[in-house]
Amino acid sequence: MNLTSMLFMSTLALGTVVSISSSSWIMMWVGLEVNLMSFIPLMKKTGNVYESEASMKYFLVQVMASSLLMFSILAAEMMKGNTMHSILLCSLFMKMGAAPFHFWYPGVMQGLDWSNCFILMTWQKIAPMIMMSYQLKMTIIVSSTVLMSVLMATVGGMGQTSIRKMMAYSSISHLGWLIMAMAASYYHWMMYFLIYSIVSLASVIIFWNYELYQLHQLFNMGSESNMKMTMFTSMLSMGGMPPFLGFIPKWVIIQTMIESKNYIMIMIMVMSTLITLFMYLRMTYGAFALSSDTTSWKSVATAKSSLFISTMITLSGMPLIATYVLL
């Protein structure tokens, strides 16, 4: 990381902090713009055509969402009612990549490296979600966005062969759960977002160290049985399979929604998540069943530490679940 990257990373964090700490909607909008202008240069690391295309897509969509956000803020005093509230929420959903405004998200993820993919999946969601919480009510728009996010992610991720696009649809699915967690309380959202970020890091570490971008690359890792097992558990944790770490936040949200008697929505969300698990299993089980004898281009020694970190993150859910049950 050079000084230029450190500068843009600092302003990226600064923009998010300004947005979540401001009491004025205009200053929140300013923070979002600082964050956007800092992330665009970080997206263009090597300057290839794919990064340029991804950065242009991201810029155009974010500018469109920012325009809607500014319009809703300025018109709020003149047109009080649900109209401006709905436009504001839609602009924030577009910034996060929630369905049905998710059309840009997989394409942008496809053109980025894994470090920027991780930032887009985690850090870039913080400011819009905090701003959304100020106006969040379980209206038809919010409920429809949650259901469409989990359903569209299920449909979109099935036929993918790109790992980055599969992770993008996984992020869209988790976004639906994050919105429901935010509707429950700040505590539920913070717990879900923290665990989601940690589990995503465990998966991205493996993809980053082994330079994995397509499913067919996994079939050529014949001698990397340790990596395959670690990736297998990480993907199951991403899907919320017990007893791994990713199951804990979904367990808490399911209990909360059952207590609030929101049975139909939680049933749809759980069924969609179970179908999404097939996407993760297709990624990992196929690597086990169709292993090739081709020698890996990566040394096992170079990635031992990343495999250890990823395994510890994934398996940490077991003692946490046991502690929660005993208490």
SULLINJO-V536186 format. One record per helix or strand of 3 or more residues. SS is the DSSP state (H for helix, E for strand). FROM is the first residue (numbers start at 1). LEN is the number of residues. If there is no record, write none. Layout:
ss = [SS,SS]
from = [FROM,FROM]
len = [LEN,LEN]
This chain:
ss = [H,H,H,H,H,H,H,H,H,H,H,H,H,H,H]
from = [3,25,49,82,105,114,123,140,163,186,215,225,246,263,301]
len = [19,19,27,15,6,8,11,19,22,25,5,14,14,27,26]
